[in-house]
Every structure is written in structure tokens, then in C-alpha cells.
Amino acid sequence: MLDSEAWQFETDPVINLIGRSQPLAFALMRHMAFRANRLIDLVLDLSLRSVERRLASFLLSLAMRAGAEPGKPCVIPRQLDMNTVAARLGTVREEISRALNRMQREGILSLSRQEIVVLDLNALERVTYE
């Protein structure tokens, strides 16, 4: 998590600016389309993908951010608790635990209290896109 700022603009001045600036109008439309697509992806993800696939996708994105390379173990520090991960993935803590344990039995992950070690990045990616 990173510190961030939120800005709020009044509607009328923004509409006036959009009317005077075609580049601003196109930038806002592109941004709104991007956000709408992300929401559609989220709905599809929650309705069509299993918890294990959603968790694998989440772990794959964390591993890629940590600089994971195929064939090498990648350490992901456990910065989020299980309830937070479950909430992000639209499920409950118990389902996350079951999915993690299944992936550990399959040799994809190694689990400890402090970290998750991705042992097989290719297998994690396969689970994500099955």
C-alpha cells in the first residue's frame, strides 16, 4: 500500500473545461473506458473463476512485482492478512487457506507465517489461466 491523495472537483468547471479542450475530453473518455473495463473484468473474474484461480492470479501479480523469474524461487512477504486477501478476492479466509494448501501440496508454493515462496512460477501461471 502507498500513501495517496484524493482530489475532488466541482462538476460545472470540469464540464466547461471539457467543452473547451478536446484532448482533455478524450483523456477523460479513455480513462473512464479503462475503469469500466476493469470493473467488467472484476465481475467476470468473480463470477466465472474459481477461488484458486483468483488467488493464483493475485500471487502471480505479486511475484511479478517482486521480480520473479521462471525456474527460480520467488519470495513474497506476507504483508496482508488472510481476511484482507479473501476480501480482495471476493471470498472467505477458509477458502484462501484451502487454495494455498492445495498449491503447496502440488509443489507450486511453500508457505510460512512470514512469507510465501513461489517454487514454480510456470505452474502458478497455468493455474491462473486454466
C-alpha angles and dihedrals in degrees: 000000000000133000111257143174129231121208126197123201128192113250101233098055090047092051090050091052092048090052090054099041122054093184090055091048092051092045091052092047091050091049093048091048090050091051092046090052091050090052091049089050090050092051091048091046093052095043102040108027127074122240089251092055092047091049092047090052091049092049091045091055091049091048092050090051088051090055099257118187126195112259094023128091115249123206118218112189113224099242097151125059120236094255091056092048090047092051091049091051096044098246142087132276094252092058091051090051092050093049093048091049091049091052090047091052089050091054095245095114141021115211134206133156093261103038150009115226115205104215098176114031093178092054090048089052091049091053089050095054103032 
